[in-house]
Every structure is written in structure tokens, then in C-alpha cells.
Amino acid sequence: MNIEQMTEFLEKAWDDGGVLALIRVGRFDVSEGEAFIHVLKNMHVDDHALLPKRFVSLTWYLPSFLEWQKRRVEEVTGGLASYEIFIVEVCSILEGVLGVP
């Protein structure tokens, strides 16, 4: 999946009805989370690639956003175990793709 396709996928995830939009209102579905992670795992960024600003904005915000939504997800779904696993997996994938300082 190239950067343009990945950007489009992430934008849809943030849009109404997307997995991230649902998390924003406290609704986390394990199967939707797994599908999101599956797509992220197929993301590849060349070590010397210049990344579009939109792609960067859609990815750098994910870890903070997911952490901030813990309370809301717990209130709506009644538990956090699967959501916390989701957060760890997303962050791990992003670290692998984008690197760490």
C-alpha cells in the first residue's frame, strides 16, 4: 500500500463511521480494530521517503488520541483489555514504520 492509499485509508478511519470516529465516541469493536491493524501492518515507508503533511498528521496523532479515549471507551464498552492491546499494537506498528528517535 503506497502513501496515497494509506492516507486515504486513514482519512476514512477518522471520518464518520470509521473505526477512529467510533472510538472518539467510546465505541471500540475488536473486529474493526483487528481490520485496522491488518491494514497498518501492510504499510511501508521507504527510509528516505519524504512524507506528505496530511499523512504525517493522520499518523502522529494516533497514539495520543487512542490514549485519551481510554476513559470514554471504558465508560461505553465496560472494559479496556482488548482496547489496550489495540493501542499497543497500533503504536508498535507506527514505531516500526516511522521509526523512533
Backbone torsions as a table, in degrees:
resi	resn	phi	psi	omega
1	MET	NA	125.2	-178.8
2	ASN	-83.1	173.6	-175.5
3	ILE	-62.2	-39.6	179.5
4	GLU	-63.4	-43.6	178.5
5	GLN	-65.7	-40.1	179.4
6	MET	-65.7	-40.4	177.5
7	THR	-60.8	-44.9	178.9
8	GLU	-62.1	-43.0	178.4
9	PHE	-60.6	-45.8	-179.4
10	LEU	-65.8	-39.4	177.4
11	GLU	-60.6	-41.0	178.1
12	LYS	-66.0	-35.5	178.8
13	ALA	-65.6	-33.0	178.5
14	TRP	-81.7	-24.0	-178.1
15	ASP	-70.1	163.3	178.0
16	ASP	-48.6	130.6	179.7
17	GLY	87.6	-13.3	178.4
18	GLY	-76.2	161.7	-175.9
19	VAL	-56.5	-39.4	-178.9
20	LEU	-75.2	-34.9	175.9
21	ALA	-65.0	-37.6	178.1
22	LEU	-68.4	-38.7	176.7
23	ILE	-61.8	-37.6	179.4
24	ARG	-55.5	-30.7	178.4
25	VAL	-102.2	14.2	174.1
26	GLY	89.1	6.0	-177.8
27	ARG	-100.6	104.3	176.3
28	PHE	-112.2	123.8	178.3
29	ASP	-111.0	123.6	-176.3
30	VAL	-57.9	-44.3	-177.7
31	SER	-65.9	-38.0	176.2
32	GLU	-67.2	-37.9	176.4
33	GLY	-62.4	-43.0	178.6
34	GLU	-64.1	-39.9	178.2
35	ALA	-65.1	-40.1	177.3
36	PHE	-61.9	-46.1	179.8
37	ILE	-63.6	-39.7	178.5
38	HIS	-57.1	-44.0	179.1
39	VAL	-67.8	-43.4	178.9
40	LEU	-58.6	-37.5	-179.7
41	LYS	-63.7	-23.0	179.1
42	ASN	-89.2	2.5	179.8
43	MET	-80.9	137.0	177.3
44	HIS	-138.0	135.3	177.2
45	VAL	-126.6	124.1	177.5
46	ASP	-61.8	143.7	-178.0
47	ASP	-56.9	-27.6	-176.7
48	HIS	-109.9	14.5	-178.0
49	ALA	-73.9	143.2	169.3
50	LEU	-93.8	126.8	-173.8
51	LEU	-99.7	137.4	177.6
52	PRO	-63.0	145.6	-178.7
53	LYS	-54.4	-41.5	-178.0
54	ARG	-62.2	-42.2	177.6
55	PHE	-61.2	-44.3	180.0
56	VAL	-61.6	-45.0	-178.4
57	SER	-64.2	-33.3	-179.4
58	LEU	-75.9	-22.8	-177.5
59	THR	-100.6	-41.4	-174.6
60	TRP	-65.4	-28.3	-176.6
61	TYR	-78.9	-20.5	-174.5
62	LEU	-54.7	-53.6	-177.4
63	PRO	-57.5	-46.0	179.6
64	SER	-63.7	-46.5	-179.9
65	PHE	-57.0	-48.2	-177.9
66	LEU	-62.0	-40.4	177.1
67	GLU	-64.0	-44.3	-178.4
68	TRP	-62.6	-25.6	-175.8
69	GLN	-88.0	-2.1	-177.5
70	LYS	-53.7	-48.9	-176.8
71	ARG	-61.3	-44.1	-179.0
72	ARG	-65.7	-42.6	178.9
73	VAL	-62.9	-41.6	179.2
74	GLU	-63.4	-41.5	179.5
75	GLU	-63.0	-40.3	-175.3
76	VAL	-83.6	-44.1	-174.6
77	THR	-94.2	-19.0	178.2
78	GLY	85.3	3.8	178.9
79	GLY	-162.5	160.8	-176.5
80	LEU	-124.9	-9.1	-171.8
81	ALA	-53.5	-52.9	-177.9
82	SER	-70.1	-33.4	178.4
83	TYR	-67.3	-40.2	178.4
84	GLU	-64.6	-37.8	175.3
85	ILE	-62.4	-42.6	177.7
86	PHE	-57.7	-47.3	-179.5
87	ILE	-59.1	-47.8	-179.2
88	VAL	-60.3	-43.0	-180.0
89	GLU	-65.0	-44.5	179.0
90	VAL	-60.6	-47.8	-179.2
91	CYS	-62.9	-40.5	178.9
92	SER	-63.3	-42.6	178.6
93	ILE	-63.6	-45.6	179.7
94	LEU	-62.5	-38.8	176.3
95	GLU	-62.2	-41.7	179.4
96	GLY	-66.5	-37.2	-177.5
97	VAL	-79.8	-47.2	-173.4
98	LEU	-96.4	-18.9	180.0
99	GLY	86.4	172.8	177.4
100	VAL	-128.3	155.8	-179.8
101	PRO	-65.4	NA	NA
